[in-house]
Amino acid sequence: MRKRLIIFIILSFITIPILVNAQSKEKQDVYKFELVKEVKTTPVKNQASSGTCWSFATTSFVETELIRLGKGEHILSPIFNVRFTYPQKAVNYIRYNGLANFGSGGQAHDVMNVIKEYGFIPEEIYNGMNIGEEKHNHGEMDAVLKAIVDAVNKDRGGKITPRWQEVIESTLNIYLGTPPKEFSYQGKTYTPKSFAESLGFKPEDYVELTSYVHHPFYSKFDLEIPDNWSKDQYYNVPIDDIIKIMDNAITKGYSVAWDGDVSEKTFDKNGFAIIPLDEEPLPVDKSKKDSVEVKPEKEKVITQRMRQETFDNRTTTDDHLMHVTGIAKDQNGTKYYYTKNSWGTKDRKYDGYWYISESYVRLKMIAIMVHKDAIPSEIKSKLGL
């Protein structure tokens, strides 16, 4: 009996993953997507073992803006932004006596803030790969940096020395490499700041928007999420306006940096995201499968109240930034946002892109960033832009 039980358990471990994968594949094969509008962009990036989606997504956004502005295709370094953001986070953490957020996360405005002060640099000049690995791996670096700021915060010598920031800078240079002050690119010599200026990129032209009722609409506020460590301000508009802004942007050739929650089980790792009407849909009767037309699931109608409830009860959290570069539809005509992720392309059904339904965006979007001219004029006027 014991032997038979062991065999049964072994067979279960073998067959259950096969069944789960088969069901997942069966479900994803139901969806047939057609691109309606696509904005030209750069290749998909891979953040690998790093928590720097904010920089990868927003760097992709900046690259795409340079294409739109007629400046050509330039592959920029996401790690350059990480390198110059960490020291600012460290100072903020110490000034708040260790009560501020310190970690690998961030927001789209962190990239713009780095560009304002330091510029940007091609990835071929500074790729941040200084520890001999083929992919980004920031686990040890993040732990070491956190240990440093925690040790400084304890001020064991009775006061904080003026030298601790040098330790942070040195640590970042060891793990990521020392950023060059000057470099040659396409036959010319630049500093990171002069390179950004030569391409005419203006970070002040970009704005972040969100949609929550605990602050007045058509005003700005400090969005209360941990990764907004710098307390930057977001414009607050109704969720219907967010959709209008995203649609107007893509239609007119702009793209959108998107921050939201991807922890839902309906954010399918194979490349699409929905908010189904039935959270636990009934299984298909296998005996009748051939005679039943399997269609994409119906989705919930998302309201402003639902958005607020999930934000307040933390079932919508600030998980991940991605880059929206198009609009698509499925065979039922349901709208999806064609979204460029930063998880690479290997074993990805849609080559590193996700199809995210409008319902999912309405509920799980935390914030977006767009060029201010991508905002419809009537909304732009209400915001005083």
Residue pairs with C-beta under 8 A, 6 or more apart in sequence:
24 268
24 270
25 270
27 268
28 268
28 270
28 271
28 272
28 349
30 294
30 295
30 296
31 272
31 296
31 330
31 331
31 355
32 330
32 331
33 272
33 328
33 329
33 330
33 336
33 350
33 355
34 328
34 329
34 330
35 326
35 327
35 328
35 338
36 326
36 327
36 328
36 329
37 250
37 251
37 326
37 327
38 325
38 326
38 338
39 64
39 68
39 250
39 253
39 254
39 255
39 325
39 326
40 64
40 67
40 68
41 60
41 63
41 64
41 67
41 255
41 323
41 325
41 340
42 60
42 63
42 64
42 67
42 73
42 75
43 75
44 340
44 341
44 342
44 344
44 345
44 351
44 352
44 353
45 56
45 59
45 60
45 78
45 342
45 344
46 135
46 136
46 342
46 343
46 344
46 345
47 53
47 56
47 78
47 136
47 342
47 343
48 135
48 136
48 137
48 344
49 135
49 136
49 137
49 138
49 139
50 82
50 104
50 136
50 137
50 138
51 103
51 104
51 105
51 138
51 142
52 78
52 79
52 82
52 104
52 106
52 136
52 138
53 320
53 321
53 322
53 342
54 105
54 106
54 107
54 108
54 110
54 111
54 227
54 259
54 321
55 78
55 79
55 81
55 82
55 85
55 106
55 110
55 111
56 78
56 321
56 342
57 108
57 257
57 258
57 321
57 322
57 323
57 340
57 342
58 81
58 108
58 110
58 111
58 112
58 257
58 321
58 323
58 369
59 76
59 77
59 78
59 81
59 111
59 120
60 323
60 340
60 342
61 108
61 255
61 256
61 257
61 323
61 369
62 76
62 111
62 115
62 120
62 201
63 73
63 74
63 75
63 76
64 255
64 323
64 325
65 201
65 254
65 255
65 371
66 72
66 73
66 74
66 199
66 201
67 73
68 253
68 254
68 255
69 199
69 200
69 201
71 199
71 200
71 201
74 122
74 199
75 122
75 123
75 124
76 120
76 121
76 122
76 123
77 120
77 121
77 122
77 123
77 125
77 126
77 127
77 128
78 123
78 128
79 126
79 127
79 128
79 136
79 176
80 114
80 118
80 120
80 121
80 126
80 128
80 179
80 192
81 110
81 111
81 114
81 115
81 120
82 104
82 128
82 176
83 126
83 128
83 172
83 176
83 179
84 114
84 117
84 118
84 179
85 106
85 110
85 113
85 114
86 145
86 168
86 172
87 165
87 168
87 169
87 172
88 113
88 230
89 100
89 101
89 102
89 103
89 229
90 102
90 145
90 148
90 149
90 165
90 168
91 165
92 100
92 102
92 229
92 230
93 100
93 101
93 102
93 149
93 153
94 149
94 152
94 153
94 160
94 164
97 153
98 149
98 150
98 153
100 229
101 226
101 227
101 229
102 145
102 146
102 149
102 229
103 142
103 146
104 138
104 142
105 226
105 227
105 318
106 227
106 229
107 208
107 225
107 227
107 228
107 230
107 232
107 259
107 321
107 367
108 206
108 208
108 257
108 259
108 321
108 367
108 369
109 208
109 230
109 232
109 369
110 230
112 203
112 206
112 369
113 203
113 230
113 232
114 120
115 196
115 201
115 203
116 203
116 204
118 192
118 193
119 191
119 192
119 193
119 194
119 195
119 196
119 197
120 192
120 195
120 196
120 201
121 179
121 180
121 183
121 192
121 195
122 183
122 185
122 195
124 185
125 180
125 183
125 185
126 177
126 179
126 180
126 183
127 177
128 136
128 176
128 177
129 136
129 177
130 174
130 175
130 176
130 177
131 137
131 175
138 175
140 175
141 171
141 172
141 175
141 176
144 171
144 175
145 168
145 171
145 172
148 164
148 167
148 168
148 171
149 168
152 160
152 164
179 192
180 192
181 191
182 189
182 190
182 191
183 189
183 190
183 191
183 192
183 195
184 190
185 195
188 198
190 198
205 371
205 372
205 373
206 369
206 370
206 371
206 372
207 235
207 369
207 370
207 372
207 375
207 385
208 223
208 232
208 233
208 234
208 235
208 367
208 368
208 369
209 234
209 235
209 236
209 237
209 241
209 242
209 245
209 367
209 368
209 369
209 370
210 223
210 234
210 235
210 236
210 237
210 366
210 367
210 368
211 236
211 237
211 238
211 239
211 241
211 242
211 304
211 307
211 365
212 236
212 307
212 308
212 311
213 304
213 305
213 308
214 308
214 312
215 221
215 236
216 236
217 236
217 237
217 238
218 235
218 236
218 237
218 382
218 383
219 235
219 236
220 233
220 234
220 235
220 236
221 233
221 234
221 236
222 228
222 231
222 232
222 233
222 234
223 232
223 234
223 366
223 367
225 318
225 366
226 318
227 318
234 367
235 383
237 245
237 379
237 382
237 383
238 304
239 302
239 304
239 307
239 362
239 365
241 379
242 361
242 362
242 365
242 368
243 358
243 361
243 362
244 376
244 379
245 256
245 368
245 370
245 374
245 375
245 376
245 379
246 256
246 324
246 337
246 361
246 368
246 370
247 327
248 374
248 375
248 376
249 255
249 256
249 370
249 371
249 374
249 375
250 256
250 324
250 325
250 326
250 327
250 337
251 327
252 374
254 370
254 371
254 373
254 374
255 323
255 324
255 325
256 323
256 324
256 337
256 368
256 369
256 370
256 374
257 321
257 322
257 323
257 324
257 368
257 369
257 370
258 321
258 322
258 323
258 324
258 337
258 339
258 356
258 361
258 365
258 368
259 318
259 320
259 321
259 365
259 366
259 367
259 368
260 316
260 318
260 319
260 320
260 322
260 361
260 364
260 365
260 366
261 267
261 316
261 317
261 318
261 319
261 320
261 364
261 366
262 273
262 319
262 320
262 364
263 317
263 319
264 273
264 275
264 360
264 364
266 273
266 274
266 275
266 276
266 360
267 273
267 354
267 360
267 364
270 349
271 348
271 349
271 350
271 353
271 354
271 355
272 336
272 354
272 355
272 356
272 357
273 354
273 355
273 356
273 357
273 360
273 364
274 296
274 297
274 299
274 357
274 359
274 360
275 299
275 300
275 302
275 357
275 359
275 360
275 362
275 363
275 364
276 297
276 298
276 299
276 300
277 297
277 298
277 299
277 300
278 297
278 298
281 297
284 292
284 294
285 292
295 331
295 332
296 330
296 331
296 332
296 334
299 334
299 357
299 359
300 306
300 359
300 363
301 359
302 359
302 362
302 363
306 363
307 316
307 362
307 363
310 316
310 363
310 364
316 363
316 364
316 366
318 366
322 339
322 340
322 341
322 342
322 354
323 339
323 340
323 341
323 342
324 337
324 338
324 339
324 340
324 356
325 338
325 339
325 340
326 337
326 338
327 335
327 336
327 337
327 338
328 335
328 336
328 337
328 338
328 355
329 335
329 336
330 336
330 355
334 357
334 358
335 357
335 358
336 355
336 356
336 357
336 358
337 355
337 356
337 357
337 358
337 361
338 353
338 355
339 353
339 354
339 355
339 356
340 352
340 353
341 348
341 352
341 353
341 354
343 352
344 352
345 351
345 352
372 380
372 385
375 383
375 385
